[in-house]
Amino acid sequence: MDAGERRDHERADAGRSGTLSDATGFWVVIAFALFAGGMWAFGEAFRTDVLQAVWFMGGILMIALAIFIPAHFASNN
């Protein structure tokens, strides 16, 4: 048994998988969409004269959430 097989066997015994979860791909797409939408909203704040603060804060919050999602999955594995 090589080191990789031993590591996989130990993870199986501990109840953990070698990858994140099956839904990780879904959350990566969501995080990317939030990041892209946040960048768009942030840019929209400088393009419009109406609700600039709302666009600005919305963009910041969307980007922060997009960064939080992968960090959350990485800390739980």
Backbone bond lengths (Angstrom), bond angles and torsions (degrees), N, CA, C in turn:
res aa  C-N    CA-C-N  psi(-1)  N-CA   C-N-CA  omega(-1)  CA-C   N-CA-C  phi
1 M - - - 1.457 - - 1.533 107.07 -
2 D 1.323 116.04 123.02 1.460 118.96 179.24 1.532 110.33 -84.31
3 A 1.329 115.61 178.48 1.464 120.49 -174.48 1.530 111.94 -63.64
4 G 1.337 117.10 -38.23 1.464 119.96 179.66 1.517 112.47 -65.04
5 E 1.326 116.46 -43.04 1.467 119.88 178.28 1.524 110.72 -66.53
6 R 1.325 116.74 -38.28 1.463 119.94 179.64 1.535 109.98 -65.00
7 R 1.340 116.83 -41.84 1.462 120.79 178.82 1.531 110.32 -62.49
8 D 1.339 116.76 -44.85 1.464 120.06 178.89 1.520 111.39 -62.89
9 H 1.331 116.22 -38.73 1.462 120.64 179.16 1.529 110.32 -66.20
10 E 1.327 117.30 -41.59 1.465 120.36 178.72 1.522 111.12 -65.75
11 R 1.324 116.79 -37.82 1.465 119.66 177.75 1.520 111.01 -67.02
12 A 1.315 116.91 -38.63 1.467 120.18 178.56 1.523 110.08 -64.38
13 D 1.327 116.56 -39.42 1.462 119.99 178.21 1.523 111.69 -66.80
14 A 1.325 116.39 -32.46 1.461 120.53 -179.02 1.529 111.88 -83.00
15 G 1.330 117.76 -6.04 1.456 121.14 179.54 1.511 113.75 83.76
16 R 1.327 117.05 15.35 1.459 120.89 178.94 1.516 109.11 -111.17
17 S 1.316 115.53 154.02 1.461 119.38 176.99 1.524 109.27 -100.64
18 G 1.320 116.01 164.01 1.450 120.89 -179.66 1.517 112.79 -75.65
19 T 1.305 117.26 -20.55 1.460 120.82 178.56 1.513 108.66 -110.52
20 L 1.313 116.08 -178.71 1.453 118.74 176.62 1.528 106.71 -70.61
21 S 1.265 120.96 -131.76 1.460 120.12 178.15 1.523 109.57 -107.58
22 D 1.310 115.64 173.60 1.461 119.64 178.76 1.525 111.52 -66.42
23 A 1.324 116.47 -25.08 1.461 120.53 -177.96 1.524 112.64 -88.56
24 T 1.325 117.99 6.67 1.461 120.32 -176.50 1.520 111.71 -61.30
25 G 1.322 118.01 -41.58 1.459 120.73 179.27 1.516 111.72 -58.98
26 F 1.318 116.14 -39.04 1.461 121.18 177.01 1.524 110.56 -60.80
27 W 1.333 116.61 -46.27 1.462 120.42 -177.89 1.521 112.47 -70.84
28 V 1.329 117.59 -29.14 1.465 120.03 175.23 1.527 109.54 -65.48
29 V 1.319 116.94 -41.80 1.468 120.69 177.67 1.526 110.23 -64.20
30 I 1.321 116.99 -42.78 1.467 120.89 178.43 1.523 110.41 -62.36
31 A 1.340 116.96 -43.98 1.469 120.70 179.85 1.525 110.87 -63.04
32 F 1.328 117.02 -41.84 1.466 119.62 179.00 1.525 111.08 -65.47
33 A 1.328 116.63 -41.71 1.466 120.10 178.80 1.529 110.68 -63.83
34 L 1.326 117.01 -40.66 1.461 120.15 177.35 1.524 111.17 -63.99
35 F 1.325 116.38 -41.05 1.461 119.81 179.46 1.527 110.73 -64.26
36 A 1.329 116.18 -46.60 1.469 119.72 179.72 1.530 110.68 -63.94
37 G 1.319 116.86 -43.01 1.463 120.44 177.75 1.519 112.25 -64.99
38 G 1.322 116.36 -36.79 1.461 120.30 177.43 1.512 112.08 -65.95
39 M 1.323 116.49 -40.78 1.467 119.70 177.10 1.533 110.33 -64.71
40 W 1.320 116.43 -39.53 1.460 119.91 178.20 1.530 110.32 -64.54
41 A 1.345 117.03 -46.15 1.466 120.54 -179.27 1.529 110.80 -64.31
42 F 1.318 116.70 -39.51 1.462 120.98 177.78 1.530 110.20 -61.70
43 G 1.319 117.32 -43.75 1.460 120.98 177.15 1.516 112.47 -67.80
44 E 1.317 116.48 -34.18 1.467 121.26 179.32 1.528 110.86 -63.60
45 A 1.332 117.08 -29.62 1.462 120.81 179.08 1.524 111.37 -62.13
46 F 1.316 117.15 -31.45 1.460 120.24 -178.80 1.530 112.47 -90.66
47 R 1.318 116.41 -9.01 1.460 120.42 -178.06 1.525 112.15 -95.96
48 T 1.323 117.29 -29.40 1.465 120.73 -175.06 1.525 110.82 -103.98
49 D 1.316 115.10 163.20 1.464 121.10 175.76 1.526 111.53 -103.33
50 V 1.319 116.91 -10.36 1.456 121.36 -176.44 1.528 109.38 -106.44
51 L 1.298 116.63 135.02 1.470 123.66 176.33 1.538 112.80 55.66
52 Q 1.322 117.49 42.37 1.459 120.18 -178.99 1.524 111.67 -61.46
53 A 1.323 117.00 -42.31 1.466 120.19 -178.36 1.529 111.02 -65.10
54 V 1.316 116.72 -37.40 1.468 120.31 179.37 1.524 110.47 -66.61
55 W 1.325 117.25 -45.82 1.472 120.39 177.75 1.527 110.29 -61.70
56 F 1.326 116.25 -43.64 1.460 121.31 -177.48 1.531 111.01 -62.37
57 M 1.330 116.57 -52.30 1.472 120.30 -178.88 1.530 111.23 -67.32
58 G 1.324 117.00 -36.56 1.465 119.77 176.78 1.518 111.50 -61.79
59 G 1.325 116.86 -42.79 1.464 120.68 177.57 1.514 112.16 -62.99
60 I 1.325 116.22 -43.47 1.471 120.43 179.02 1.533 110.12 -62.68
61 L 1.318 117.14 -45.28 1.467 120.38 -178.52 1.530 111.82 -66.16
62 M 1.321 117.10 -38.30 1.468 119.68 178.62 1.525 110.88 -65.25
63 I 1.323 117.46 -41.48 1.462 120.60 178.50 1.524 110.12 -66.69
64 A 1.328 117.33 -40.55 1.464 120.27 178.11 1.531 110.82 -61.65
65 L 1.309 117.52 -41.65 1.463 120.97 177.91 1.525 111.16 -66.29
66 A 1.331 116.47 -37.94 1.466 120.29 178.33 1.526 111.16 -64.40
67 I 1.323 117.95 -32.85 1.464 121.23 177.10 1.524 110.44 -76.97
68 F 1.322 117.36 -34.65 1.462 121.50 -177.82 1.531 112.38 -66.75
69 I 1.320 118.41 -37.44 1.469 121.17 -174.47 1.526 112.11 -59.20
70 P 1.348 120.61 -53.87 1.471 118.54 179.16 1.525 112.61 -67.10
71 A 1.329 117.35 -33.62 1.464 119.84 178.76 1.526 110.37 -65.24
72 H 1.312 117.06 -36.25 1.463 121.30 178.39 1.530 110.78 -65.31
73 F 1.332 117.43 -45.40 1.456 120.14 179.12 1.519 111.41 -66.08
74 A 1.327 117.98 -37.30 1.463 121.04 -179.41 1.523 111.06 -67.34
75 S 1.320 118.18 -34.53 1.461 120.17 -178.42 1.523 112.18 -77.38
76 N 1.318 118.20 -21.53 1.464 120.99 -179.11 1.514 113.44 -89.73
77 N 1.309 118.31 -4.92 1.462 119.41 -177.83 1.499 110.75 -107.17
